[in-house]
């Protein structure tokens, strides 16, 4: 079963008209929960890919604070046991049909905001103050939502992908957590030595 495979990454970029890629059975894993090791991990990933391997995984928003002195590290709330960066290193991707699906059951309860309405209102007021002061011109405000989930996260990913029609999607199973990512945009793309944003 596809969703039972630990250390599996599936990447689907329909906007790029590329065939989906599935990465399984990593030859190595590069990961850290320590901010001081983020740059070292990125260098290690670069070494692997320079030697012909593929890297597939994730970098959290919080990891960016350890790469830029402009971001305040203490503003982030995170579970210290969760990786800041996690990448599997693979010999090569397996070709994967865009239509590949699973019909394993899942159940999701209603989503609830983690923050109170008052906390949300205060946060938005703070954002507006910073914009008015010229500290920033744009803010991507996010908040946590919680829900109870049972069953196949991969099945849920397939349903969300179909309903949202997101051109950039990925499913990551790092052995402990499963990440379902569906995005309308690509942050950046690297081909060889050329990077586009």
Number of C-alpha atoms within 10 A of each C-alpha: 7 13 16 12 13 17 22 22 26 21 22 23 19 15 12 10 9 11 14 20 19 20 24 21 15 19 10 13 18 18 24 19 16 15 18 12 15 24 15 14 18 17 11 14 22 14 12 18 15 10 9 11 16 19 24 23 24 18 15 12 10 20 22 18 18 18 13 10 9 9 13 12 15 8 9 12 8 10 9 9 9 15 20 23 23 23 24 24 23 20 17 16 18 12 12 15 12 15 9 9 13 16 11 13 12 13 11 12 10 9 11 11 12 13 12 9 10 8 11 16 12 12 13 13 12 12 19 16 13 15 14 11 10 10 10 12 11 11 11 5 9 7 8 9 11 11 11 10 13 10 12 17 23 25 18 20 21 19 15 16 20 11 9 11 14 18 17 19 23 21 22 26 21 21 11 8 12 18 16 18 15 18 15 12 12 14 9 8 10 9 7 6 5 7 9 9 7
